[in-house]
Amino acid sequence: MTGIIIRIISNLYTVSFNGKIYETRARGKFRKDNIKPLVGDHCIIDEKEKYILEILPRKNELLRPKVANVDAALIVTSVKDPDLSLNLLDKLISVVSLNNITPVICFTKLDLANSSQLEDIKQIRAYYESLGYLVFDNQNLDELKNFIKGKTIVLAGQSGAGKSSLLNKLNPALNLQTNAISLALGRGKHTTRHTELFELNEGFVVDTPGFSALDLSLYTKEEVRDSFKEFQEYNCKFKDCMHLKEIGCAVKRKVENKEIMLSRYENYQSFLKEVLKCK
């Protein structure tokens, strides 16, 4: 029978099938064939022997967090405690997009921001929405629930950004553990210890261990460039323009005219340096 892997802890794979839960193990041939089951995998299991027999083809996968067959990634971004990191937000958007997954933004902890900070967030939100990204916040949960309905959504974002708290608000029955941020480190403590699918509004939401760094070394500089949607709107003098020091670069001109948000361009430059350093 065919089920979906909803949790992996060590070598134990929890599979959901028609409302029933099965604790299974993977066949030895998976290791031989270098197949690593992921949360979100659709699989064929032996109900009696409690073994996964086959992993069905994936439509996509992420390496960090390790999850497969995702419809969208909800990038949970706190505006305070920990402070808003546009660098991390843009890196997550790029990595998610490069894995053929739709990035969606959700701002949290708006209640901790002052009026000036909220005005900045309003402008930042408007810019990302102008690029075509869906943007939510944790004060409009009905809109978010409607979006999630029937989909498999992965939550991603910095430790302490409020991913588990957001899930608890969407479904109080989950009662997931949450912690305050570390005052000494200025960032969140890890509360999620493993990747797990939770049923929510006829779909699944994936809560994942928090992280604050992503590896761009898997991608080419051209892929990173093309993950910035606004760059594709402008025709530069050279088709292979990397939007750095090239003559006649339309993107640089748009940055100077403040039509492209400066932080986006600066983050793009830092991502390119990271990629080139790894090559």
Rosetta blueprint (number, residue, H / E / L):
1 M L
2 T E
3 G E
4 I E
5 I E
6 I E
7 R E
8 I E
9 I E
10 S L
11 N L
12 L E
13 Y E
14 T E
15 V E
16 S E
17 F E
18 N L
19 G L
20 K E
21 I E
22 Y E
23 E E
24 T E
25 R E
26 A E
27 R L
28 G H
29 K H
30 F H
31 R H
32 K H
33 D L
34 N L
35 I L
36 K L
37 P L
38 L L
39 V E
40 G L
41 D L
42 H E
43 C E
44 I E
45 I E
46 D E
47 E L
48 K L
49 E L
50 K L
51 Y E
52 I E
53 L E
54 E E
55 I E
56 L L
57 P L
58 R L
59 K L
60 N L
61 E E
62 L E
63 L E
64 R L
65 P L
66 K E
67 V E
68 A E
69 N L
70 V L
71 D L
72 A E
73 A E
74 L E
75 I E
76 V E
77 T E
78 S E
79 V L
80 K L
81 D L
82 P L
83 D L
84 L L
85 S L
86 L H
87 N H
88 L H
89 L H
90 D H
91 K H
92 L H
93 I H
94 S H
95 V H
96 V H
97 S H
98 L H
99 N L
100 N L
101 I L
102 T E
103 P E
104 V E
105 I E
106 C E
107 F E
108 T E
109 K L
110 L H
111 D H
112 L H
113 A L
114 N L
115 S H
116 S H
117 Q H
118 L H
119 E H
120 D H
121 I H
122 K H
123 Q H
124 I H
125 R H
126 A H
127 Y H
128 Y H
129 E H
130 S H
131 L L
132 G L
133 Y L
134 L E
135 V E
136 F E
137 D E
138 N L
139 Q L
140 N L
141 L H
142 D H
143 E H
144 L H
145 K H
146 N H
147 F H
148 I H
149 K L
150 G L
151 K L
152 T E
153 I E
154 V E
155 L E
156 A E
157 G L
158 Q L
159 S L
160 G L
161 A L
162 G L
163 K H
164 S H
165 S H
166 L H
167 L H
168 N H
169 K H
170 L H
171 N L
172 P H
173 A H
174 L H
175 N L
176 L L
177 Q L
178 T L
179 N L
180 A L
181 I E
182 S E
183 L L
184 A L
185 L L
186 G L
187 R E
188 G E
189 K L
190 H L
191 T L
192 T L
193 R L
194 H L
195 T L
196 E E
197 L E
198 F E
199 E E
200 L E
201 N L
202 E L
203 G E
204 F E
205 V E
206 V E
207 D E
208 T L
209 P L
210 G L
211 F L
212 S L
213 A L
214 L L
215 D L
216 L L
217 S L
218 L L
219 Y L
220 T L
221 K H
222 E H
223 E H
224 V H
225 R H
226 D H
227 S L
228 F L
229 K H
230 E H
231 F H
232 Q H
233 E H
234 Y L
235 N L
236 C L
237 K L
238 F L
239 K L
240 D L
241 C L
242 M L
243 H L
244 L L
245 K L
246 E L
247 I L
248 G L
249 C L
250 A H
251 V H
252 K H
253 R H
254 K H
255 V H
256 E H
257 N L
258 K L
259 E L
260 I L
261 M L
262 L H
263 S H
264 R H
265 Y H
266 E H
267 N H
268 Y H
269 Q H
270 S H
271 F H
272 L H
273 K H
274 E H
275 V H
276 L H
277 K H
278 C H
279 K L
